[in-house]
């Protein structure tokens, strides 16, 4: 598939991109090459290939789910100006 200069200009306008006129031809060539590669990949027969979630047989090393930080609410509320029933009291800012 080939993309010409006019299409690159139109795409740039639709995407609200400012493209330098000197670079439009190279963009057209690069986009055409990308689309040719996609078309070439689309022709490959993948009917016997099992879909993969990851290209490598990677196994995650999972750690045991253990609590490492304990409840310190009372420590934090001890230094707060005002608390009540485990909640922080703050001044009213909206009337």
The first five atom37 places (N, CA, C, CB, O) and aatype in JSON, in Angstrom:
{
  "aatype": [20, 20, 20, 20, 20, 20, 20, 20, 20, 20, 20, 20, 20, 20, 20, 20, 20, 20, 20, 20, 20, 20, 20, 20, 20, 20, 20, 20, 20, 20, 20, 20, 20, 20, 20, 20, 20, 20, 20, 20, 20, 20, 20, 20, 20, 20, 20, 20, 20, 20, 20, 20, 20, 20, 20, 20, 20, 20, 20, 20, 20, 20, 20, 20, 20, 20, 20, 20, 20, 20, 20, 20, 20, 20, 20, 20, 20, 20, 20, 20, 20, 20, 20, 20, 20, 20, 20, 20, 20, 20, 20, 20, 20, 20, 20],
  "atom_mask": [
    [1, 1, 1, 1, 1],
    [1, 1, 1, 1, 1],
    [1, 1, 1, 1, 1],
    [1, 1, 1, 1, 1],
    [1, 1, 1, 1, 1],
    [1, 1, 1, 1, 1],
    [1, 1, 1, 1, 1],
    [1, 1, 1, 1, 1],
    [1, 1, 1, 1, 1],
    [1, 1, 1, 1, 1],
    [1, 1, 1, 1, 1],
    [1, 1, 1, 1, 1],
    [1, 1, 1, 1, 1],
    [1, 1, 1, 1, 1],
    [1, 1, 1, 1, 1],
    [1, 1, 1, 1, 1],
    [1, 1, 1, 1, 1],
    [1, 1, 1, 1, 1],
    [1, 1, 1, 1, 1],
    [1, 1, 1, 1, 1],
    [1, 1, 1, 1, 1],
    [1, 1, 1, 1, 1],
    [1, 1, 1, 1, 1],
    [1, 1, 1, 1, 1],
    [1, 1, 1, 1, 1],
    [1, 1, 1, 1, 1],
    [1, 1, 1, 1, 1],
    [1, 1, 1, 1, 1],
    [1, 1, 1, 1, 1],
    [1, 1, 1, 1, 1],
    [1, 1, 1, 1, 1],
    [1, 1, 1, 1, 1],
    [1, 1, 1, 1, 1],
    [1, 1, 1, 1, 1],
    [1, 1, 1, 1, 1],
    [1, 1, 1, 1, 1],
    [1, 1, 1, 1, 1],
    [1, 1, 1, 1, 1],
    [1, 1, 1, 1, 1],
    [1, 1, 1, 1, 1],
    [1, 1, 1, 1, 1],
    [1, 1, 1, 1, 1],
    [1, 1, 1, 1, 1],
    [1, 1, 1, 1, 1],
    [1, 1, 1, 1, 1],
    [1, 1, 1, 1, 1],
    [1, 1, 1, 1, 1],
    [1, 1, 1, 1, 1],
    [1, 1, 1, 1, 1],
    [1, 1, 1, 1, 1],
    [1, 1, 1, 1, 1],
    [1, 1, 1, 1, 1],
    [1, 1, 1, 1, 1],
    [1, 1, 1, 1, 1],
    [1, 1, 1, 1, 1],
    [1, 1, 1, 1, 1],
    [1, 1, 1, 1, 1],
    [1, 1, 1, 1, 1],
    [1, 1, 1, 1, 1],
    [1, 1, 1, 1, 1],
    [1, 1, 1, 1, 1],
    [1, 1, 1, 1, 1],
    [1, 1, 1, 1, 1],
    [1, 1, 1, 1, 1],
    [1, 1, 1, 1, 1],
    [1, 1, 1, 1, 1],
    [1, 1, 1, 1, 1],
    [1, 1, 1, 1, 1],
    [1, 1, 1, 1, 1],
    [1, 1, 1, 1, 1],
    [1, 1, 1, 1, 1],
    [1, 1, 1, 1, 1],
    [1, 1, 1, 1, 1],
    [1, 1, 1, 1, 1],
    [1, 1, 1, 1, 1],
    [1, 1, 1, 1, 1],
    [1, 1, 1, 1, 1],
    [1, 1, 1, 1, 1],
    [1, 1, 1, 1, 1],
    [1, 1, 1, 1, 1],
    [1, 1, 1, 1, 1],
    [1, 1, 1, 1, 1],
    [1, 1, 1, 1, 1],
    [1, 1, 1, 1, 1],
    [1, 1, 1, 1, 1],
    [1, 1, 1, 1, 1],
    [1, 1, 1, 1, 1],
    [1, 1, 1, 1, 1],
    [1, 1, 1, 1, 1],
    [1, 1, 1, 1, 1],
    [1, 1, 1, 1, 1],
    [1, 1, 1, 1, 1],
    [1, 1, 1, 1, 1],
    [1, 1, 1, 1, 1],
    [1, 1, 1, 1, 1]
  ],
  "atom_positions": [
    [[0.86, -1.17, 0.0], [0.0, 0.0, 0.0], [0.9, 1.23, 0.0], [-0.97, 0.0, 1.23], [1.91, 1.29, 0.71]],
    [[0.52, 2.18, -0.79], [1.35, 3.37, -0.92], [0.57, 4.6, -0.43], [1.8, 3.56, -2.38], [-0.6, 4.79, -0.76]],
    [[1.24, 5.4, 0.35], [0.66, 6.65, 0.84], [1.4, 7.79, 0.15], [0.76, 6.76, 2.41], [2.63, 7.83, 0.14]],
    [[0.64, 8.7, -0.41], [1.29, 9.81, -1.09], [1.34, 11.05, -0.19], [0.55, 10.14, -2.4], [0.83, 11.05, 0.93]],
    [[1.96, 12.08, -0.71], [2.18, 13.32, 0.05], [0.87, 13.97, 0.47], [3.01, 14.3, -0.79], [0.76, 14.5, 1.58]],
    [[-0.13, 13.92, -0.4], [-1.43, 14.53, -0.08], [-2.09, 13.84, 1.11], [-2.36, 14.47, -1.3], [-2.69, 14.5, 1.96]],
    [[-1.98, 12.51, 1.16], [-2.57, 11.78, 2.27], [-1.86, 12.09, 3.58], [-2.53, 10.28, 2.0], [-2.5, 12.21, 4.63]],
    [[-0.54, 12.22, 3.54], [0.21, 12.58, 4.75], [-0.23, 13.96, 5.24], [1.73, 12.56, 4.48], [-0.41, 14.16, 6.44]],
    [[-0.39, 14.88, 4.34], [-0.83, 16.24, 4.71], [-2.23, 16.2, 5.32], [-0.8, 17.17, 3.49], [-2.51, 16.87, 6.31]],
    [[-3.11, 15.41, 4.7], [-4.48, 15.28, 5.21], [-4.5, 14.65, 6.6], [-5.34, 14.45, 4.24], [-5.22, 15.12, 7.48]],
    [[-3.7, 13.59, 6.8], [-3.63, 12.92, 8.1], [-3.08, 13.87, 9.16], [-2.75, 11.65, 8.01], [-3.58, 13.91, 10.28]],
    [[-2.06, 14.63, 8.8], [-1.47, 15.59, 9.74], [-2.49, 16.65, 10.13], [-0.23, 16.25, 9.13], [-2.55, 17.05, 11.29]],
    [[-3.29, 17.09, 9.17], [-4.31, 18.1, 9.47], [-5.38, 17.52, 10.39], [-4.95, 18.62, 8.17], [-5.81, 18.17, 11.34]],
    [[-5.82, 16.28, 10.11], [-6.83, 15.64, 10.96], [-6.32, 15.4, 12.37], [-7.28, 14.32, 10.34], [-7.08, 15.47, 13.33]],
    [[-5.02, 15.12, 12.5], [-4.42, 14.87, 13.8], [-3.94, 16.15, 14.48], [-3.26, 13.91, 13.66], [-3.37, 16.11, 15.57]],
    [[-4.18, 17.29, 13.83], [-3.75, 18.6, 14.35], [-2.25, 18.64, 14.61], [-4.51, 18.92, 15.64], [-1.79, 19.14, 15.64]],
    [[-1.49, 18.09, 13.65], [-0.03, 18.09, 13.75], [0.55, 19.07, 12.75], [0.53, 16.68, 13.51], [0.06, 19.2, 11.62]],
    [[1.57, 19.74, 13.16], [2.29, 20.64, 12.27], [3.44, 19.86, 11.65], [2.79, 21.92, 13.03], [4.35, 19.42, 12.35]],
    [[3.4, 19.7, 10.34], [4.43, 18.93, 9.64], [5.18, 19.86, 8.7], [3.82, 17.72, 8.86], [4.57, 20.59, 7.92]],
    [[6.49, 19.83, 8.79], [7.34, 20.63, 7.91], [7.22, 20.09, 6.48], [8.82, 20.61, 8.4], [7.27, 18.88, 6.27]],
    [[7.06, 20.97, 5.52], [6.88, 20.56, 4.12], [8.07, 19.74, 3.6], [6.68, 21.8, 3.23], [7.91, 18.88, 2.73]],
    [[9.26, 20.01, 4.12], [10.46, 19.27, 3.69], [10.43, 17.82, 4.15], [11.72, 19.95, 4.21], [11.08, 16.97, 3.55]],
    [[9.66, 17.52, 5.22], [9.63, 16.18, 5.79], [8.46, 15.33, 5.3], [9.57, 16.27, 7.27], [8.42, 14.14, 5.58]],
    [[7.53, 15.92, 4.57], [6.32, 15.2, 4.17], [6.66, 13.99, 3.3], [5.36, 16.14, 3.41], [6.07, 12.93, 3.49]],
    [[7.57, 14.13, 2.38], [7.92, 13.0, 1.5], [8.53, 11.84, 2.29], [8.91, 13.46, 0.41], [8.21, 10.68, 2.02]],
    [[9.39, 12.14, 3.25], [9.98, 11.04, 4.05], [8.93, 10.38, 4.92], [11.14, 11.58, 4.93], [8.98, 9.17, 5.14]],
    [[7.97, 11.16, 5.43], [6.88, 10.57, 6.19], [6.04, 9.65, 5.31], [6.0, 11.65, 6.8], [5.65, 8.56, 5.74]],
    [[5.78, 10.07, 4.1], [4.99, 9.25, 3.18], [5.72, 7.94, 2.89], [4.73, 10.01, 1.86], [5.09, 6.87, 2.87]],
    [[7.02, 8.01, 2.67], [7.81, 6.8, 2.4], [7.81, 5.88, 3.6], [9.24, 7.17, 2.01], [7.61, 4.67, 3.47]],
    [[8.05, 6.44, 4.8], [8.09, 5.61, 6.0], [6.75, 4.96, 6.3], [8.53, 6.44, 7.2], [6.69, 3.78, 6.66]],
    [[5.67, 5.72, 6.16], [4.34, 5.15, 6.4], [4.0, 4.07, 5.38], [3.27, 6.25, 6.37], [3.39, 3.06, 5.74]],
    [[4.38, 4.27, 4.14], [4.16, 3.24, 3.11], [4.93, 1.97, 3.44], [4.57, 3.77, 1.72], [4.41, 0.87, 3.28]],
    [[6.17, 2.12, 3.91], [6.97, 0.95, 4.29], [6.34, 0.2, 5.45], [8.39, 1.37, 4.65], [6.34, -1.03, 5.47]],
    [[5.82, 0.92, 6.41], [5.17, 0.28, 7.56], [3.93, -0.48, 7.11], [4.79, 1.34, 8.63], [3.72, -1.62, 7.53]],
    [[3.12, 0.14, 6.28], [1.91, -0.53, 5.8], [2.24, -1.74, 4.93], [1.04, 0.44, 5.03], [1.52, -2.74, 4.96]],
    [[3.32, -1.67, 4.15], [3.76, -2.82, 3.36], [4.18, -3.97, 4.27], [4.91, -2.44, 2.43], [3.89, -5.13, 3.98]],
    [[4.87, -3.66, 5.36], [5.28, -4.69, 6.3], [4.07, -5.34, 6.96], [6.2, -4.09, 7.37], [4.03, -6.55, 7.13]],
    [[3.08, -4.53, 7.34], [1.86, -5.07, 7.95], [1.14, -5.98, 6.96], [0.92, -3.93, 8.41], [0.64, -7.04, 7.34]],
    [[1.06, -5.57, 5.7], [0.42, -6.4, 4.68], [1.18, -7.71, 4.49], [0.33, -5.64, 3.34], [0.56, -8.76, 4.31]],
    [[2.5, -7.65, 4.53], [3.32, -8.85, 4.4], [3.1, -9.78, 5.59], [4.81, -8.49, 4.28], [3.01, -11.0, 5.41]],
    [[3.0, -9.24, 6.78], [2.75, -10.06, 7.97], [1.35, -10.65, 7.95], [2.95, -9.24, 9.24], [1.13, -11.74, 8.47]],
    [[0.41, -9.94, 7.34], [-0.97, -10.41, 7.27], [-1.09, -11.64, 6.36], [-1.88, -9.3, 6.78], [-2.02, -12.43, 6.52]],
    [[-0.16, -11.79, 5.41], [-0.2, -12.92, 4.48], [0.32, -14.22, 5.08], [0.59, -12.58, 3.25], [0.12, -15.28, 4.5]],
    [[0.98, -14.17, 6.22], [1.55, -15.35, 6.85], [0.44, -16.23, 7.4], [2.55, -14.96, 7.97], [-0.49, -15.73, 8.04]],
    [[0.53, -17.54, 7.15], [-0.46, -18.48, 7.65], [-0.16, -18.78, 9.13], [-0.46, -19.79, 6.8], [0.86, -19.39, 9.45]],
    [[-1.04, -18.37, 9.99], [-0.87, -18.58, 11.43], [-1.95, -19.5, 11.98], [-0.89, -17.26, 12.17], [-2.2, -19.49, 13.18]],
    [[-2.57, -20.28, 11.13], [-3.68, -21.14, 11.58], [-3.22, -22.21, 12.58], [-4.33, -21.8, 10.38], [-4.01, -22.61, 13.43]],
    [[-1.97, -22.67, 12.5], [-1.5, -23.71, 13.41], [-0.72, -23.17, 14.6], [-0.64, -24.66, 12.68], [-0.13, -23.94, 15.36]],
    [[-0.72, -21.87, 14.77], [0.06, -21.25, 15.85], [-0.86, -20.96, 17.04], [0.75, -19.95, 15.37], [-1.91, -20.34, 16.89]],
    [[-0.45, -21.43, 18.2], [-1.23, -21.18, 19.42], [-0.96, -19.76, 19.9], [-0.88, -22.21, 20.52], [0.2, -19.36, 20.03]],
    [[-2.01, -19.0, 20.17], [-1.8, -17.64, 20.68], [-1.06, -17.66, 22.01], [-3.15, -16.91, 20.84], [-1.27, -18.54, 22.85]],
    [[-0.2, -16.66, 22.19], [0.58, -16.58, 23.42], [0.28, -15.27, 24.14], [2.09, -16.7, 23.13], [-0.04, -14.26, 23.5]],
    [[0.37, -15.3, 25.44], [0.22, -14.07, 26.19], [1.56, -13.37, 26.35], [-0.4, -14.34, 27.56], [1.62, -12.17, 26.63]],
    [[2.65, -14.13, 26.17], [3.99, -13.57, 26.31], [4.92, -14.36, 25.4], [4.47, -13.62, 27.81], [4.78, -15.58, 25.3]],
    [[5.87, -13.72, 24.72], [6.73, -14.46, 23.79], [7.72, -15.4, 24.48], [7.49, -13.49, 22.94], [8.29, -16.28, 23.82]],
    [[7.93, -15.24, 25.75], [8.85, -16.11, 26.48], [8.06, -16.93, 27.49], [9.96, -15.29, 27.17], [7.0, -16.51, 27.96]],
    [[8.58, -18.09, 27.83], [7.95, -18.89, 28.88], [8.4, -18.34, 30.23], [8.32, -20.41, 28.75], [9.14, -19.0, 30.97]],
    [[7.95, -17.16, 30.53], [8.35, -16.49, 31.77], [7.43, -16.89, 32.9], [8.35, -14.96, 31.59], [6.21, -16.98, 32.73]],
    [[8.01, -17.14, 34.04], [7.25, -17.47, 35.22], [7.54, -16.39, 36.26], [7.6, -18.9, 35.76], [8.69, -16.05, 36.52]],
    [[6.49, -15.87, 36.84], [6.68, -14.84, 37.85], [7.12, -15.46, 39.17], [5.41, -14.03, 38.03], [6.57, -16.48, 39.61]],
    [[8.09, -14.85, 39.78], [8.5, -15.27, 41.12], [7.63, -14.51, 42.1], [10.03, -15.02, 41.38], [7.84, -13.32, 42.33]],
    [[6.67, -15.19, 42.67], [5.74, -14.53, 43.56], [6.2, -14.68, 45.0], [4.32, -15.1, 43.39], [6.68, -15.74, 45.4]],
    [[6.06, -13.63, 45.76], [6.4, -13.69, 47.17], [5.14, -14.04, 47.95], [7.01, -12.36, 47.67], [4.02, -13.86, 47.47]],
    [[5.34, -14.54, 49.13], [4.22, -14.86, 49.99], [3.54, -13.56, 50.44], [4.68, -15.69, 51.22], [4.21, -12.58, 50.75]],
    [[2.24, -13.57, 50.47], [1.47, -12.38, 50.84], [1.44, -12.27, 52.36], [0.03, -12.43, 50.25], [0.6, -12.88, 53.03]],
    [[2.38, -11.49, 52.89], [2.52, -11.36, 54.34], [2.42, -9.88, 54.69], [3.87, -11.97, 54.83], [2.96, -9.03, 53.99]],
    [[1.73, -9.57, 55.78], [1.63, -8.19, 56.24], [3.0, -7.76, 56.76], [0.54, -8.04, 57.34], [3.59, -8.42, 57.61]],
    [[3.49, -6.63, 56.22], [4.79, -6.14, 56.66], [4.68, -4.82, 57.43], [5.71, -5.96, 55.47], [5.63, -4.41, 58.1]],
    [[3.54, -4.15, 57.33], [3.33, -2.89, 58.03], [2.06, -3.04, 58.85], [3.24, -1.68, 57.03], [1.01, -3.44, 58.33]],
    [[2.14, -2.71, 60.1], [1.02, -2.93, 60.99], [0.24, -1.64, 61.22], [1.49, -3.49, 62.32], [0.7, -0.55, 60.88]],
    [[-0.95, -1.77, 61.81], [-1.83, -0.64, 62.06], [-1.17, 0.32, 63.03], [-3.19, -1.11, 62.61], [-0.9, -0.02, 64.18]],
    [[-0.92, 1.54, 62.54], [-0.29, 2.57, 63.39], [-1.2, 3.77, 63.53], [1.06, 3.0, 62.8], [-0.73, 4.89, 63.75]],
    [[-2.52, 3.56, 63.4], [-3.46, 4.66, 63.45], [-3.35, 5.42, 64.76], [-4.88, 4.15, 63.26], [-3.36, 6.65, 64.77]],
    [[-3.26, 4.72, 65.87], [-3.19, 5.4, 67.16], [-1.92, 6.24, 67.28], [-3.26, 4.38, 68.31], [-1.94, 7.32, 67.87]],
    [[-0.82, 5.75, 66.73], [0.43, 6.53, 66.76], [0.28, 7.82, 65.96], [1.6, 5.7, 66.19], [0.71, 8.88, 66.41]],
    [[-0.34, 7.73, 64.79], [-0.51, 8.91, 63.95], [-1.54, 9.87, 64.53], [-0.91, 8.49, 62.54], [-1.37, 11.09, 64.46]],
    [[-2.61, 9.32, 65.09], [-3.64, 10.2, 65.64], [-3.22, 10.84, 66.96], [-4.92, 9.43, 65.84], [-3.8, 11.84, 67.37]],
    [[-2.22, 10.28, 67.62], [-1.74, 10.86, 68.87], [-1.1, 12.23, 68.63], [-0.73, 9.92, 69.54], [-1.1, 13.09, 69.51]],
    [[-0.56, 12.44, 67.43], [0.08, 13.72, 67.13], [-0.84, 14.65, 66.33], [1.37, 13.5, 66.37], [-0.44, 15.77, 65.99]],
    [[-2.05, 14.2, 66.03], [-3.0, 15.04, 65.29], [-3.64, 16.05, 66.23], [-4.1, 14.17, 64.61], [-3.83, 15.76, 67.41]],
    [[-3.97, 17.24, 65.72], [-4.59, 18.26, 66.59], [-5.92, 17.8, 67.19], [-4.81, 19.53, 65.82], [-6.14, 17.97, 68.39]],
    [[-6.81, 17.21, 66.37], [-8.11, 16.78, 66.88], [-8.53, 15.48, 66.2], [-9.18, 17.87, 66.65], [-8.42, 15.34, 64.99]],
    [[-9.0, 14.54, 67.02], [-9.54, 13.28, 66.5], [-10.76, 12.91, 67.32], [-8.48, 12.14, 66.54], [-10.94, 13.35, 68.45]],
    [[-11.61, 12.07, 66.7], [-12.79, 11.59, 67.41], [-13.2, 10.26, 66.8], [-13.95, 12.62, 67.34], [-13.4, 10.17, 65.59]],
    [[-13.34, 9.23, 67.61], [-13.76, 7.89, 67.18], [-12.9, 7.37, 66.04], [-15.23, 7.91, 66.76], [-13.42, 6.73, 65.12]],
    [[-11.59, 7.62, 66.08], [-10.69, 7.12, 65.05], [-10.65, 7.95, 63.79], [-11.06, 5.74, 64.71], [-10.01, 7.55, 62.81]],
    [[-11.32, 9.1, 63.77], [-11.34, 9.97, 62.6], [-10.62, 11.27, 62.9], [-12.78, 10.24, 62.16], [-10.59, 11.73, 64.04]],
    [[-10.06, 11.87, 61.87], [-9.42, 13.17, 62.0], [-10.47, 14.25, 61.88], [-8.3, 13.36, 60.94], [-11.3, 14.19, 60.97]],
    [[-10.46, 15.24, 62.77], [-11.38, 16.35, 62.71], [-10.66, 17.54, 62.1], [-11.93, 16.7, 64.12], [-9.57, 17.91, 62.52]],
    [[-11.29, 18.12, 61.09], [-10.7, 19.26, 60.4], [-11.66, 20.42, 60.43], [-10.32, 18.91, 58.95], [-12.86, 20.2, 60.55]],
    [[-11.17, 21.66, 60.34], [-12.07, 22.81, 60.35], [-12.97, 22.83, 59.11], [-11.28, 24.1, 60.43], [-12.57, 22.38, 58.03]],
    [[-14.16, 23.34, 59.28], [-15.1, 23.46, 58.19], [-14.6, 24.55, 57.23], [-16.53, 23.78, 58.71], [-14.27, 25.65, 57.67]],
    [[-14.54, 24.24, 55.93], [-14.04, 25.22, 54.96], [-15.13, 25.68, 54.01], [-12.89, 24.64, 54.17], [-14.94, 26.67, 53.31]],
    [[-16.26, 25.02, 53.97], [-17.37, 25.41, 53.1], [-18.56, 25.71, 54.0], [-17.72, 24.3, 52.04], [-18.9, 24.91, 54.87]],
    [[-19.19, 26.85, 53.77], [-20.34, 27.21, 54.61], [-21.63, 26.85, 53.92], [-20.32, 28.71, 54.94], [-22.71, 27.08, 54.46]]
  ]
}
